[in-house]
Amino acid sequence: MGNRKRKEWLQQTVFVGPGLLLFLIIVIVPFLMGFYYSFTKWDGIRSSPTWTGWTNMRILLEEKAFWTSFLYTIKFTVVTVLVSNVLAFAFAYVLTKGLKLKNVLRTVFFLPNVIGGLLLGYIWQFIFVKGFFTVGEKTGIGLFQEPWLGTPATGFWGTVIVFVWQSAGYMMIIYIAALVGVPKDLLDAAKIDGAGGWKLVRSVTLPIVMPAITICLFLTTSNAFKMFDLNLSLTNGGPGTSTESLALNIYREAFTNSNFGLGTMKAMVFFFAVALVTVTQVLITKRREVEA
């Protein structure tokens, strides 16, 4: 028995050890170092940071720009998570029916996810600024004549549109995989009992695909909270800082203001906020999952 255990430990060390070592070096060690730097003052140039204790936390609590970005990020996350998942589920539900072009449409809806966030932001910036202006000028439609990236309200909705356009296709694939796995006999039995339309979706389909909903809500929540590249290339946080996400605020604090201590403290607060929200969401949705 002892030899068997030793062999198992040896196998685990050989196969899991290198990956675990890389994980410790790349993830755990930098996280612990960041936790230390969040209590220091450091410009990234000096060889040794200066320990300041809770000074960075006090500065953060009094900084209006940080909390403005925090509230903007929460608002953006709530809107995009709801819209992305509703739209993705609707696409998936329609494309699991007998449409002749369903494979083509699946590809078309998924393609935006392939484009990188920076490139996507610059493409849509051109569309909002040049494309919409030209369409509005030719047609006279007021919607296209709006300064889509020129005001806080339109800048917010412009960012929401691009994020949803990029993420809905990926979530759609997950929902399609879940919908295909819904037992046909269960649906037929529900129809015989008189369920149909929305009642069939609400009472039968949604409870069965709840594991997919848990995954999609987790992915869209974490991605929306961490949005950076799309925000940087599309609006650059403007006009002013009205559409500045929390990730962009942290980036500017560290790399533009060369204040790595305060920037790391913001990153730590950001990490715990995202962890709290995502873990709570997963726990709530996991309770609603049922066995097919």
ROMARBA-867845 format. One line per field, with one value per residue (C-alpha): x, y, z; residue in three letters. Coordinates in steps of 0.2 Angstrom, whole numbers. Layout:
<semars>
u <- (X | ...)
v <- (Y | ...)
w <- (Z | ...)
type <- (ALA | ...)
</semars>
This chain:
<semars>
u <- (0 | 14 | 23 | 6 | 4 | 22 | 19 | 3 | 12 | 26 | 13 | 4 | 21 | 26 | 10 | 3 | 19 | 26 | 9 | 7 | 24 | 20 | 4 | 13 | 26 | 14 | -2 | 1 | 18 | 13 | -4 | 5 | 18 | 4 | -4 | 12 | 14 | -3 | 3 | 18 | 22 | 32 | 34 | 41 | 58 | 66 | 73 | 64 | 46 | 42 | 30 | 15 | 3 | -16 | -12 | -17 | -33 | -37 | -33 | -43 | -59 | -58 | -54 | -70 | -63 | -61 | -79 | -86 | -77 | -83 | -101 | -100 | -92 | -107 | -120 | -111 | -110 | -128 | -134 | -123 | -125 | -144 | -144 | -130 | -138 | -156 | -150 | -139 | -152 | -165 | -152 | -149 | -167 | -171 | -156 | -160 | -176 | -177 | -170 | -161 | -148 | -145 | -127 | -123 | -131 | -122 | -106 | -111 | -116 | -100 | -88 | -87 | -80 | -65 | -60 | -49 | -56 | -43 | -46 | -65 | -65 | -56 | -68 | -84 | -76 | -75 | -93 | -100 | -91 | -90 | -102 | -117 | -114 | -114 | -130 | -139 | -133 | -140 | -156 | -160 | -164 | -160 | -154 | -139 | -136 | -132 | -114 | -113 | -96 | -98 | -109 | -109 | -126 | -122 | -104 | -111 | -124 | -111 | -99 | -114 | -118 | -101 | -98 | -115 | -111 | -95 | -100 | -118 | -112 | -100 | -114 | -125 | -114 | -115 | -134 | -136 | -126 | -137 | -153 | -149 | -147 | -165 | -174 | -187 | -198 | -199 | -204 | -217 | -224 | -226 | -235 | -247 | -250 | -255 | -238 | -234 | -224 | -217 | -224 | -214 | -198 | -200 | -206 | -196 | -182 | -175 | -173 | -164 | -152 | -148 | -130 | -127 | -135 | -124 | -108 | -114 | -119 | -102 | -92 | -102 | -101 | -82 | -79 | -89 | -81 | -64 | -67 | -52 | -46 | -63 | -65 | -47 | -49 | -68 | -70 | -53 | -64 | -72 | -79 | -69 | -69 | -88 | -86 | -70 | -70 | -62 | -49 | -44 | -44 | -32 | -21 | -19 | -16 | -1 | 6 | 1 | 3 | 17 | 9 | 10 | 6 | -11 | -14 | -11 | -22 | -36 | -33 | -34 | -51 | -56 | -51 | -61 | -76 | -77 | -74 | -88 | -100 | -96 | -96 | -113 | -120 | -113 | -120 | -137 | -139 | -132 | -146 | -159 | -151 | -161 | -157 | -164)
v <- (0 | 12 | 8 | 12 | 29 | 33 | 29 | 40 | 54 | 52 | 52 | 68 | 77 | 73 | 78 | 91 | 98 | 108 | 116 | 120 | 128 | 139 | 144 | 149 | 159 | 168 | 170 | 167 | 176 | 192 | 193 | 192 | 205 | 216 | 214 | 221 | 235 | 241 | 247 | 256 | 272 | 267 | 275 | 259 | 267 | 266 | 250 | 249 | 255 | 266 | 257 | 269 | 257 | 262 | 279 | 272 | 266 | 283 | 291 | 279 | 282 | 300 | 300 | 305 | 299 | 281 | 279 | 288 | 274 | 261 | 266 | 267 | 250 | 243 | 251 | 245 | 227 | 226 | 232 | 222 | 206 | 207 | 212 | 200 | 185 | 189 | 192 | 176 | 165 | 172 | 169 | 151 | 147 | 152 | 144 | 127 | 127 | 120 | 135 | 132 | 145 | 141 | 136 | 152 | 163 | 154 | 158 | 176 | 179 | 171 | 181 | 197 | 187 | 183 | 201 | 208 | 222 | 235 | 232 | 231 | 248 | 257 | 249 | 255 | 272 | 274 | 268 | 279 | 295 | 293 | 280 | 286 | 304 | 300 | 289 | 303 | 316 | 306 | 300 | 314 | 301 | 309 | 293 | 293 | 311 | 310 | 312 | 294 | 296 | 314 | 314 | 304 | 296 | 291 | 286 | 274 | 266 | 266 | 255 | 244 | 241 | 236 | 225 | 216 | 214 | 206 | 194 | 189 | 177 | 167 | 165 | 160 | 145 | 139 | 141 | 131 | 117 | 117 | 118 | 104 | 93 | 97 | 80 | 79 | 68 | 80 | 94 | 83 | 78 | 97 | 100 | 86 | 94 | 110 | 120 | 130 | 146 | 156 | 144 | 130 | 140 | 146 | 130 | 117 | 124 | 137 | 126 | 112 | 125 | 133 | 127 | 136 | 151 | 150 | 149 | 163 | 175 | 172 | 175 | 191 | 198 | 195 | 201 | 217 | 221 | 219 | 228 | 238 | 237 | 241 | 256 | 262 | 261 | 266 | 281 | 282 | 285 | 301 | 313 | 318 | 303 | 300 | 283 | 277 | 260 | 254 | 244 | 260 | 270 | 258 | 258 | 276 | 278 | 265 | 268 | 287 | 294 | 282 | 278 | 260 | 259 | 267 | 259 | 242 | 246 | 250 | 234 | 224 | 233 | 229 | 211 | 208 | 217 | 206 | 190 | 195 | 198 | 183 | 171 | 177 | 176 | 158 | 153 | 160 | 152 | 135 | 134 | 135 | 121 | 105 | 88 | 84)
w <- (0 | 4 | -13 | -22 | -13 | -17 | -36 | -35 | -28 | -40 | -55 | -48 | -46 | -63 | -72 | -60 | -53 | -68 | -71 | -52 | -52 | -66 | -58 | -42 | -52 | -64 | -53 | -34 | -32 | -42 | -32 | -15 | -22 | -27 | -10 | -2 | -15 | -11 | 6 | -2 | -12 | -27 | -44 | -53 | -55 | -38 | -32 | -16 | -12 | 4 | 16 | 19 | 28 | 25 | 17 | 0 | 6 | 14 | -2 | -12 | -1 | -4 | -22 | -32 | -49 | -43 | -36 | -52 | -62 | -49 | -51 | -70 | -70 | -60 | -71 | -87 | -80 | -75 | -92 | -102 | -92 | -94 | -113 | -118 | -110 | -115 | -133 | -133 | -127 | -139 | -154 | -147 | -145 | -163 | -170 | -162 | -173 | -190 | -199 | -216 | -213 | -194 | -197 | -207 | -194 | -180 | -188 | -192 | -174 | -167 | -178 | -168 | -153 | -164 | -166 | -152 | -141 | -146 | -165 | -162 | -152 | -166 | -179 | -170 | -166 | -185 | -187 | -173 | -179 | -198 | -203 | -192 | -197 | -215 | -214 | -203 | -216 | -230 | -222 | -209 | -196 | -179 | -171 | -183 | -181 | -162 | -156 | -151 | -142 | -138 | -123 | -107 | -110 | -129 | -125 | -111 | -123 | -137 | -126 | -121 | -140 | -144 | -129 | -132 | -150 | -146 | -132 | -136 | -150 | -138 | -125 | -139 | -142 | -124 | -124 | -140 | -132 | -117 | -127 | -138 | -123 | -117 | -117 | -131 | -121 | -107 | -119 | -127 | -110 | -105 | -122 | -119 | -101 | -110 | -108 | -123 | -129 | -115 | -101 | -109 | -109 | -92 | -83 | -93 | -103 | -92 | -76 | -87 | -95 | -79 | -78 | -94 | -88 | -72 | -84 | -95 | -81 | -73 | -89 | -94 | -77 | -75 | -93 | -91 | -74 | -82 | -98 | -103 | -121 | -128 | -116 | -121 | -140 | -141 | -130 | -120 | -105 | -112 | -114 | -99 | -88 | -89 | -97 | -89 | -83 | -66 | -76 | -86 | -70 | -62 | -78 | -78 | -60 | -61 | -79 | -82 | -65 | -61 | -44 | -43 | -24 | -26 | -42 | -34 | -20 | -32 | -41 | -24 | -20 | -38 | -36 | -20 | -28 | -43 | -33 | -21 | -35 | -46 | -31 | -25 | -43 | -45 | -28 | -32 | -49 | -44 | -31 | -46 | -56 | -58 | -64 | -81)
type <- (MET | GLY | ASN | ARG | LYS | ARG | LYS | GLU | TRP | LEU | GLN | GLN | THR | VAL | PHE | VAL | GLY | PRO | GLY | LEU | LEU | LEU | PHE | LEU | ILE | ILE | VAL | ILE | VAL | PRO | PHE | LEU | MET | GLY | PHE | TYR | TYR | SER | PHE | THR | LYS | TRP | ASP | GLY | ILE | ARG | SER | SER | PRO | THR | TRP | THR | GLY | TRP | THR | ASN | MET | ARG | ILE | LEU | LEU | GLU | GLU | LYS | ALA | PHE | TRP | THR | SER | PHE | LEU | TYR | THR | ILE | LYS | PHE | THR | VAL | VAL | THR | VAL | LEU | VAL | SER | ASN | VAL | LEU | ALA | PHE | ALA | PHE | ALA | TYR | VAL | LEU | THR | LYS | GLY | LEU | LYS | LEU | LYS | ASN | VAL | LEU | ARG | THR | VAL | PHE | PHE | LEU | PRO | ASN | VAL | ILE | GLY | GLY | LEU | LEU | LEU | GLY | TYR | ILE | TRP | GLN | PHE | ILE | PHE | VAL | LYS | GLY | PHE | PHE | THR | VAL | GLY | GLU | LYS | THR | GLY | ILE | GLY | LEU | PHE | GLN | GLU | PRO | TRP | LEU | GLY | THR | PRO | ALA | THR | GLY | PHE | TRP | GLY | THR | VAL | ILE | VAL | PHE | VAL | TRP | GLN | SER | ALA | GLY | TYR | MET | MET | ILE | ILE | TYR | ILE | ALA | ALA | LEU | VAL | GLY | VAL | PRO | LYS | ASP | LEU | LEU | ASP | ALA | ALA | LYS | ILE | ASP | GLY | ALA | GLY | GLY | TRP | LYS | LEU | VAL | ARG | SER | VAL | THR | LEU | PRO | ILE | VAL | MET | PRO | ALA | ILE | THR | ILE | CYS | LEU | PHE | LEU | THR | THR | SER | ASN | ALA | PHE | LYS | MET | PHE | ASP | LEU | ASN | LEU | SER | LEU | THR | ASN | GLY | GLY | PRO | GLY | THR | SER | THR | GLU | SER | LEU | ALA | LEU | ASN | ILE | TYR | ARG | GLU | ALA | PHE | THR | ASN | SER | ASN | PHE | GLY | LEU | GLY | THR | MET | LYS | ALA | MET | VAL | PHE | PHE | PHE | ALA | VAL | ALA | LEU | VAL | THR | VAL | THR | GLN | VAL | LEU | ILE | THR | LYS | ARG | ARG | GLU | VAL | GLU | ALA)
</semars>
